[in-house]
């Protein structure tokens, strides 16, 4: 049985879909029963579990020979790092009872770094905790998700200015569609018989992009002029706080983009394998623009 934790998310849904297309049995784990409707239609067994609840999580893992796991940073949480670390601890304790299962963990570029990376530092903790409990572990490190730009798309469409924490706006960086991450994960999960110990696979999109490229893609998809502008660093914190983030959440993002702009967040060269998604930036941005315009 292939167990997908967080199957309602973009990456998780794609993983489940690709595995079912290959006729693999899939247990899709969701937090709320209604999230499982579309997954059930594709033939998944549905399990309702909360990553904060060791009992329901352990039950969802029963009979698993392969598991995809993602521990997301919680939203609307005054202490998101503490909450995520607690969730990691609960999840890894549950996985410890299934040491023979192949675990594919969705992680981040830069997770090998042990300081000064904000959100990515939490994935460093995630990887370290998993190394202690799994005998067959694949760390799937992904570049920044293209779908993250959805947060500022309404601003870009209404004002013609795309605010960017990436500075300078012509600097290219790795990015990937969340759905491509799910597709790569499905292939890795199907490869469980070949895994012993720990392997690292890094995934990014077909081409590196800049904030200028994102702005051009928005303009092309919307038919409106859009220009990327680097947000001055002294405006980062006030902007994030106005968006409703807690002080601690904002600080995690600030540390992450400081590391990005210093060139510290990238593929770990010479370590593990590489994979490349097929979705170009303009297609992902076009889908997001269409979703906003249809609302």
C-alpha positions as CSV (number, residue, x, y, z in Angstrom):
1,X,0.0,0.0,0.0
2,X,1.2,3.5,-0.9
3,X,0.3,6.0,1.8
4,X,0.2,9.7,0.8
5,X,0.1,12.1,3.8
6,X,-1.3,15.4,2.8
7,X,-3.0,14.0,-0.3
8,X,-5.3,16.9,-0.7
9,X,-2.4,19.3,-1.5
10,X,-1.2,20.0,-5.0
11,X,1.8,17.7,-4.8
12,X,0.0,15.0,-2.9
13,X,-3.0,14.9,-5.2
14,X,-0.7,14.6,-8.2
15,X,1.3,11.8,-6.5
16,X,-1.9,9.9,-5.8
17,X,-3.2,10.4,-9.3
18,X,0.1,9.2,-10.9
19,X,0.2,6.1,-8.7
20,X,-3.4,5.2,-9.5
21,X,-2.8,5.6,-13.2
22,X,-0.1,2.9,-12.7
23,X,-2.7,0.8,-10.9
24,X,-0.9,1.0,-7.5
25,X,-3.0,0.8,-4.4
26,X,-3.1,4.2,-2.7
27,X,-4.3,5.3,0.7
28,X,-4.9,9.0,0.6
29,X,-4.6,10.6,4.0
30,X,-6.5,13.8,4.5
31,X,-7.3,16.0,7.4
32,X,-11.0,16.4,6.7
33,X,-13.3,13.7,5.1
34,X,-14.6,16.1,2.4
35,X,-11.1,16.5,1.1
36,X,-11.1,12.9,0.1
37,X,-14.0,13.0,-2.4
38,X,-12.0,13.6,-5.6
39,X,-9.3,11.1,-4.4
40,X,-11.9,8.5,-3.8
41,X,-13.2,8.9,-7.3
42,X,-9.8,8.0,-8.7
43,X,-9.8,4.8,-6.7
44,X,-7.9,5.8,-3.5
45,X,-8.7,4.4,-0.1
46,X,-9.4,7.4,2.1
47,X,-8.0,7.8,5.7
48,X,-8.7,10.8,7.9
49,X,-5.8,11.7,10.1
50,X,-4.2,14.7,11.7
51,X,-0.4,15.0,11.8
52,X,-0.8,16.3,15.3
53,X,-2.6,13.1,16.4
54,X,-0.2,10.1,16.8
55,X,-3.1,7.6,17.2
56,X,-4.9,8.4,13.9
57,X,-1.6,8.9,12.1
58,X,-0.3,5.5,13.1
59,X,-3.6,3.9,12.0
60,X,-3.3,5.5,8.6
61,X,0.2,4.1,8.2
62,X,-0.9,0.4,8.9
63,X,0.2,-1.9,6.1
64,X,2.2,0.8,4.3
65,X,5.2,-0.3,2.2
66,X,5.8,3.2,0.8
67,X,4.9,6.6,2.3
68,X,5.0,10.1,1.0
69,X,5.3,12.6,3.9
70,X,5.2,16.4,3.9
71,X,5.1,18.5,7.1
72,X,3.9,22.0,6.0
73,X,4.6,25.2,7.9
74,X,1.3,26.0,9.7
75,X,-0.6,29.1,8.7
76,X,-2.2,31.6,11.1
77,X,0.0,30.3,14.0
78,X,1.8,32.8,16.3
79,X,4.6,30.2,16.8
80,X,4.8,28.3,13.5
81,X,8.3,27.0,13.9
82,X,7.5,25.4,17.3
83,X,4.3,23.9,15.9
84,X,6.1,22.5,12.9
85,X,8.9,21.0,15.0
86,X,6.2,19.3,17.2
87,X,4.5,18.0,14.2
88,X,7.7,16.6,12.8
89,X,8.4,14.8,16.1
90,X,4.9,13.2,16.1
91,X,5.2,12.2,12.5
92,X,8.6,10.7,12.8
93,X,7.6,8.7,15.9
94,X,4.7,7.2,13.9
95,X,7.0,6.4,11.1
96,X,9.5,4.7,13.5
97,X,6.9,1.9,13.8
98,X,7.2,1.3,10.1
99,X,10.9,1.2,9.6
100,X,10.7,-1.1,6.6
101,X,8.5,1.2,4.6
102,X,10.1,3.4,1.9
103,X,9.6,7.0,2.9
104,X,9.7,9.8,0.4
105,X,10.0,13.1,2.3
106,X,9.2,16.3,0.5
107,X,11.9,18.7,1.5
108,X,13.5,21.9,0.3
109,X,16.6,23.1,-1.6
110,X,19.0,24.3,1.1
111,X,17.9,21.8,3.7
112,X,21.5,20.6,4.2
113,X,22.2,24.0,5.8
114,X,22.0,24.2,9.6
115,X,21.7,28.0,10.2
116,X,20.3,31.2,8.8
117,X,17.7,29.9,6.3
118,X,14.4,30.6,8.0
119,X,11.7,28.3,6.9
120,X,14.2,26.0,5.2
121,X,15.9,25.4,8.5
122,X,12.8,23.6,9.7
123,X,13.3,21.2,6.8
124,X,16.8,20.6,8.0
125,X,15.3,19.5,11.3
126,X,12.7,17.4,9.3
127,X,15.4,15.5,7.4
128,X,17.5,14.9,10.5
129,X,14.6,13.5,12.4
130,X,13.7,11.1,9.5
131,X,17.3,9.9,9.2
132,X,16.9,8.4,12.7
133,X,13.7,6.4,12.0
134,X,13.8,5.2,8.4
135,X,16.0,2.5,6.8
136,X,14.7,3.3,3.3
137,X,14.6,7.1,3.0
138,X,14.4,9.3,-0.1
139,X,14.8,13.1,0.6
140,X,13.1,14.8,-2.4
141,X,14.3,18.4,-2.2
142,X,12.4,20.8,-4.3
143,X,13.1,24.3,-5.5
144,X,10.7,27.1,-4.7
145,X,7.2,26.3,-5.9
146,X,5.9,28.4,-8.8
147,X,2.5,28.4,-7.0
148,X,3.9,30.6,-4.3
149,X,3.5,33.6,-6.6
150,X,-0.3,33.2,-6.3
151,X,-0.1,35.1,-3.0
152,X,0.9,38.3,-4.8
153,X,-0.9,37.8,-8.2
154,X,-4.0,39.9,-7.1
155,X,-1.6,42.8,-6.3
156,X,0.2,42.5,-9.6
157,X,-3.1,42.3,-11.6
158,X,-4.6,45.3,-9.9
159,X,-1.6,47.6,-9.7
160,X,0.6,46.5,-12.6
161,X,3.5,46.0,-10.1
162,X,4.8,42.6,-9.0
163,X,6.4,43.0,-5.5
164,X,9.4,40.7,-5.2
165,X,11.5,39.6,-2.3
166,X,13.9,38.2,-4.9
167,X,16.5,41.0,-5.4
168,X,17.7,41.9,-8.0
169,X,14.7,41.1,-10.1
170,X,16.8,39.9,-13.1
171,X,18.6,37.3,-11.0
172,X,17.6,33.8,-12.0
173,X,16.7,31.2,-9.4
174,X,15.4,27.6,-9.4
175,X,11.7,27.0,-9.3
176,X,9.3,24.1,-9.9
177,X,5.6,23.4,-10.3
178,X,4.2,21.7,-7.2
179,X,2.4,19.2,-9.5
180,X,5.8,18.2,-11.0
181,X,7.1,17.5,-7.5
182,X,4.2,15.2,-7.0
183,X,4.9,13.4,-10.3
184,X,8.5,12.9,-9.5
185,X,7.6,11.6,-6.0
186,X,5.2,9.1,-7.6
187,X,8.1,7.7,-9.7
188,X,10.4,7.5,-6.6
189,X,7.7,5.8,-4.5
190,X,7.3,3.2,-7.2
191,X,11.0,2.6,-7.0
192,X,10.9,1.3,-3.4
193,X,12.6,-2.1,-4.1
194,X,15.8,-0.3,-5.2
195,X,16.2,1.9,-2.1
196,X,18.4,1.0,0.8
197,X,19.6,3.6,3.3
198,X,19.3,7.3,2.3
199,X,19.2,8.9,-1.1
200,X,18.7,12.5,-2.0
201,X,17.0,13.7,-5.2
202,X,16.7,17.4,-6.1
203,X,13.9,18.6,-8.4
204,X,13.4,21.9,-10.2
205,X,11.6,23.1,-13.3
206,X,12.8,23.0,-16.9
207,X,14.5,26.4,-16.8
208,X,15.6,28.9,-14.1
209,X,13.7,32.1,-14.0
210,X,13.8,35.6,-12.6
211,X,11.1,37.9,-11.0
212,X,11.1,39.7,-14.4
213,X,10.2,36.4,-16.1
214,X,7.3,36.0,-13.6
215,X,6.1,39.6,-14.4
216,X,6.2,38.9,-18.1
217,X,4.3,35.7,-17.7
218,X,1.6,37.5,-15.7
219,X,1.4,40.2,-18.4
220,X,1.2,37.7,-21.2
221,X,-1.5,35.7,-19.4
222,X,-3.6,38.7,-18.4
223,X,-3.1,41.1,-21.3
224,X,-2.1,43.8,-18.8
225,X,1.3,45.4,-18.3
226,X,3.1,44.1,-15.2
227,X,6.5,45.2,-13.9
228,X,8.6,43.4,-11.3
229,X,10.0,45.6,-8.5
230,X,12.2,44.5,-5.7
231,X,10.5,45.3,-2.4
232,X,13.0,47.3,-0.2
233,X,14.2,45.2,2.6
234,X,13.0,47.6,5.3
235,X,9.4,47.1,3.9
236,X,9.5,43.3,4.2
237,X,8.4,43.0,7.8
238,X,5.6,45.6,7.6
239,X,4.3,44.1,4.3
240,X,4.2,40.6,5.8
241,X,2.6,41.8,9.0
242,X,-0.1,43.7,7.0
243,X,-0.8,40.4,5.2
244,X,-1.7,38.9,8.5
245,X,1.4,36.9,9.3
246,X,2.6,36.6,12.9
247,X,6.0,38.3,13.9
248,X,7.7,34.9,14.0
249,X,6.3,33.7,10.6
250,X,7.4,37.0,9.0
251,X,10.9,36.5,10.5
252,X,11.1,33.0,9.0
253,X,10.3,34.4,5.5
254,X,12.8,37.3,5.9
255,X,15.6,34.9,6.9
256,X,14.7,32.7,4.0
257,X,14.9,35.4,1.4
258,X,18.1,36.9,2.9
259,X,19.6,33.4,2.2
260,X,18.0,33.3,-1.3
261,X,19.4,36.7,-2.2
262,X,22.8,35.8,-0.8
263,X,22.9,32.8,-3.2
264,X,22.8,30.2,-0.4
265,X,19.5,28.4,-1.4
266,X,20.2,26.1,-4.3
267,X,20.7,22.5,-5.3
268,X,23.4,20.8,-3.2
269,X,26.0,20.2,-5.9
270,X,27.5,16.8,-6.2
271,X,25.0,15.2,-3.8
272,X,22.3,12.7,-4.9
273,X,20.4,12.7,-8.2
274,X,18.6,15.4,-10.2
275,X,15.1,15.5,-11.6
276,X,13.5,18.2,-13.8
277,X,9.8,19.0,-14.0
278,X,8.1,19.5,-17.4
279,X,5.9,22.5,-16.5
280,X,7.3,25.9,-17.8
281,X,6.8,29.0,-15.7
282,X,4.4,30.6,-18.3
283,X,2.0,27.7,-18.1
284,X,1.9,27.6,-14.3
285,X,1.4,31.4,-14.1
286,X,-1.3,31.2,-16.9
287,X,-3.2,28.6,-14.9
288,X,-3.1,30.8,-11.8
289,X,-4.1,34.0,-13.6
290,X,-7.1,32.1,-15.1
291,X,-8.1,30.8,-11.7
292,X,-8.2,34.4,-10.4
293,X,-10.0,35.8,-13.4
294,X,-12.7,33.1,-13.0
295,X,-13.5,33.9,-9.4
